[in-house]
């Protein structure tokens, strides 16, 4: 049995589920999912820059309409439920929780508690944070003591 901690920021798409559940061939995988809903307004500028870099100008213009902070928690709970259900439907064991503060501390704790074999960070591209190595995967590599795989999520289900 292989144990993976999966850090996500939105609901897994069917393509995401297929991707992460087939990484280890036929070996059974248990997933411990950590989902962090969108951050606060300070993150809005970085997300808008990422949208522009990806050529998604309409998305950049709509960043102000996206729920933030506490308002995003309900959407985060729903995204977590959908993601766990999709992993279960794919035949994997999966459990998860929302994280609001200090995601890397929560990640390190969960890696230790679950005796995880790896961490998979599955997010949209975050070019500004990645350029400065401030994205989750870059920072996690220095904290968790297990391999960290960075994958980009799929937009469409």
C-alpha positions in Angstrom: 0.0 0.0 0.0 1.3 3.4 -1.0 0.4 6.5 1.0 0.2 9.9 -0.7 -0.6 13.2 0.8 -2.4 15.2 -1.9 -2.5 19.0 -1.5 -5.1 20.7 -3.7 -6.8 24.1 -3.9 -10.0 23.1 -5.8 -12.1 20.1 -6.6 -10.3 17.4 -8.5 -11.5 16.9 -12.1 -11.9 13.5 -13.6 -8.6 13.9 -15.4 -6.9 14.8 -12.2 -8.3 11.7 -10.5 -7.2 9.5 -13.3 -3.7 11.1 -13.3 -3.0 10.7 -9.5 -4.6 7.3 -9.2 -2.5 5.8 -12.0 0.9 7.2 -11.0 1.9 4.0 -9.2 0.5 1.5 -11.7 -1.6 -1.2 -10.0 -0.3 -0.6 -6.5 -3.1 0.4 -4.2 -2.9 4.0 -2.9 -4.3 5.7 0.1 -4.8 9.4 -0.2 -4.8 12.0 2.6 -6.2 15.1 1.0 -5.5 18.6 2.2 -7.5 21.4 0.6 -6.9 25.0 1.2 -9.7 27.3 0.0 -8.7 30.5 -1.7 -6.8 32.9 0.5 -7.5 36.5 1.4 -7.5 39.6 -0.8 -3.7 39.8 -0.7 -3.6 36.7 -3.0 -6.0 38.3 -5.5 -3.3 40.3 -7.3 -1.0 37.2 -7.7 -4.0 35.2 -9.1 -4.8 38.0 -11.5 -1.2 38.1 -12.7 -1.3 34.3 -13.2 -4.5 34.6 -15.2 -2.9 37.2 -17.4 0.2 35.1 -17.9 -2.0 32.2 -19.0 -3.9 34.4 -21.4 -7.1 34.2 -19.4 -8.0 37.9 -19.3 -11.7 37.3 -18.5 -10.6 35.3 -15.4 -8.3 38.1 -14.3 -11.1 40.6 -14.6 -13.4 38.3 -12.5 -11.0 37.7 -9.6 -12.9 40.2 -7.5 -16.1 38.1 -7.8 -14.5 35.0 -6.2 -15.3 34.3 -2.6 -12.3 34.8 -0.3 -11.3 33.8 3.2 -14.2 32.6 5.4 -16.7 33.0 2.5 -14.7 30.4 0.6 -14.9 27.8 3.3 -18.3 26.4 2.3 -17.1 26.1 -1.3 -13.9 24.4 0.0 -15.9 21.8 2.0 -17.9 21.0 -1.2 -14.8 20.7 -3.3 -13.3 18.4 -0.7 -16.4 16.2 -0.6 -16.4 16.0 -4.4 -12.7 15.1 -4.6 -13.0 12.4 -1.9 -16.0 10.9 -3.6 -14.1 10.8 -6.9 -11.1 9.1 -5.4 -13.3 6.6 -3.7 -15.1 5.9 -7.0 -11.7 5.3 -8.6 -11.1 2.5 -6.0 -8.8 4.4 -3.6 -9.0 4.9 0.1 -9.2 8.6 0.8 -9.8 11.0 3.6 -9.3 14.7 3.8 -9.7 18.0 5.6 -9.7 21.7 4.9 -6.7 23.7 6.1 -7.0 27.4 6.6 -3.8 28.5 8.3 -0.2 27.5 7.9 -0.7 24.9 5.1 2.9 23.7 5.2 2.8 23.1 8.9 -0.4 21.1 8.4 1.3 19.2 5.5 4.4 18.3 7.6 2.2 17.1 10.5 0.0 15.0 8.2 3.1 13.4 6.4 4.4 12.4 9.8 1.0 11.1 11.2 0.2 9.1 8.0 3.7 7.9 7.5 3.3 9.1 3.9 5.5 7.9 1.1 5.2 11.1 -0.9 3.4 14.4 -1.3 1.6 15.4 -4.5 0.9 19.1 -4.9 -1.8 19.5 -7.5 -2.6 23.1 -8.3 -3.2 25.6 -11.0 0.0 27.2 -12.3 1.2 30.1 -10.1 3.9 31.7 -12.1 4.8 34.5 -9.7 5.1 32.2 -6.7 6.9 29.5 -8.7 9.4 32.0 -10.1 10.4 33.0 -6.6 10.1 29.4 -5.3 7.4 30.4 -2.9 4.8 27.9 -4.2 3.7 25.0 -2.0 5.8 22.4 -3.8 9.0 24.4 -3.6 8.6 25.2 0.0 7.4 21.7 1.0 10.5 20.1 -0.4 12.4 21.7 2.5 10.0 20.7 5.2 8.5 17.2 4.8 11.3 14.7 4.3 9.6 12.7 1.6 9.5 13.2 -2.2 7.3 16.1 -3.4 5.7 15.8 -6.9 4.3 19.0 -8.4 1.5 18.6 -10.9 -0.8 21.0 -12.6 -4.5 20.5 -12.3 -6.8 20.2 -15.2 -9.4 22.9 -15.8 -12.2 20.9 -17.2 -13.9 17.8 -15.6 
